[in-house]
């Protein structure tokens, strides 16, 4: 299937190195190979391919060369910079990795001015409707059940999805993590992931996690950062005008694999919305250069809105997620009173009738996710 990033990457391949990152098994390799069918694919995890990479002996008589997991190579940025500066384009160059390539530099020089980054996300309702021609309601229900990673979603078999998820997590922890970090207590990180699965939608208490895992708060924060760098989780921080304060406050953590969320329908739906919003914001950043951010809102009186989006530091949307409540949340209007430029939206699972009240609209979750467009006036 065609993926949502293809047209953007194809255009940039003509001039820059493409750094394509995203969760393991999200479809980076397939996407890269189908951009230009005539290509050379080299995986740094393969002993044979690694020898070819070090010797620089791949054929240049192709329009595209793909280097997979190259970030595991020492001083990989200096290495690919040398190839680009010496040989130029063509062939076009793509570097893919299942970790944040801006974090795992492995030493070496900067690639400034030589690359464009892209982040590939799991399937969303919007992408499923556009490229698989599915209706949005069934697409959402299937995401709730199987998650958005292409293989379990397309297979649509509960037993297969459970088996896939187990090996997927195991590979991330026992291969990717150990390749990139010196971590001794693998079992505790596995337990942390299990704890995060049942705490989706709740603020994460570092103290509580530290007590549960019998480690220091510093260790908990370090492990959370590792899982974020490996595209297992992502944080949504509380919004404050003073950004430094929001970093110190408790974040909410969501999973890239929505099918792994354990708990209520509300938690699963909220995670799916969080993933869809983050995908759109990353797309905006990667294709336009605009700065975006995803927050949640909570005041001292415990009024709360699930998501608050800013683009170029300007308020864009206020989003509240509900399973069945078709009454507008009073918090939407409370926060809108001092964030007037943000469009308030309440999305409800299986909503029978759309509603509006002043500046706020109420929409069925599947319709909002199908038409999810956060650019608005920033296009």
Secondary structure, 3 states (H helix, E strand, C coil): CCCCCHHHHHHHCCCCEEEEEECCCCCHHHHHHHHCCCEEEEECCCHHHHHHHHHCCCCCCCCEEEEECHHHCCCHHHHHHHHHHHHCCCCEEEEEECCCCCCCCCCCCCCCCCEEEEEECCCCHHHHHHHCCCCHHHHHHHHHHHCCCHHHHHHCCHHHHHHHHHHHHHHHHHHHHHHHCCCCCHHHHHHHHHHHHCCCCCECCHHHHHHHHCCCHHHHHHHHHHHHHCCCEEEEEECCCCHHHHHHCCCEEEECCHHHCCCCHHHHHHHHHHHHHHHHHHHHHHHHCCCEEEEEEECCCCCEEEEEEEECCEEEEEEEEECCCCCCCHHHHHHHCCCCCCEEEEEECCCCCCEEECCEEEEEHHHHHHCCCCCHHHC
